[in-house]
Amino acid sequence: MMRRRRVEWVAVWLLVCAQSACTSMFPIEAIDAAAMLEGVEAGDRVSVLDSHGATTELEVTAVGADFIEGLAENGVPVRIAAAEVREIRERRIALGKTIALGAGIGFLLFVQATTAAGYEWSF
């Protein structure tokens, strides 16, 4: 009974971690800030590093030729001029993390099923 409870908690923990495990922040490669802004669209979740060294996480609501605008994590509207942008990182699917997470959950389900069927594990 104790092993089963431990396996269940591990499964819950993995599912909670799955919310962020399949994505990572990747830099948008560009020569200048204006070119970086061309790679961003409304609805994207990005991290913007400005010329002052401050990083702002936001969900983009608008992109212009010389600005990026969006909602910060706390819901406050933010507008950053293109001239102040040093780097933009975009949240995208990370294939390696997704495969590893799927394999881990699959293994956990295998252990759970064999334990429920009566197999005794000796770790």
MOVEN-V810605 format. One line per field, one symbol per residue. phi: phi as a letter, one per 20 degrees, with the letter a starting at -180 (. if undefined). psi: psi as a letter, one per 20 degrees, with the letter a starting at -180 (. if undefined). burial: + if it has 24 or more other ideal C-beta (glycine too) atoms within 12 Angstrom, else -. A space follows every 10 residues. Layout:
phi=???
psi=???
burial=???
This chain:
phi=.fffffffff ffffffffgd fecbedfefa fcffffffed cgnfdccdee fenedcebef dbcdfcbcca dfgenefccc fgfeedbcdd fcfdgfffff ffffffffff ffffffeofe ece
psi=hggggggghg gggghghhhi hiqrppqopr grhhhghhjp rpiqorpppr iijppppqop hqpahkrpqa prhjjppppp qhhiphqppp prpogghggg gggghggghg ggghghijpo qn.
burial=------+--- +--+------ +------+-- --+--++-++ ---++++++- -----+++++ --+----+++ -------+++ -+-+++++++ +--------- +---+--+-- ++--+----- ---
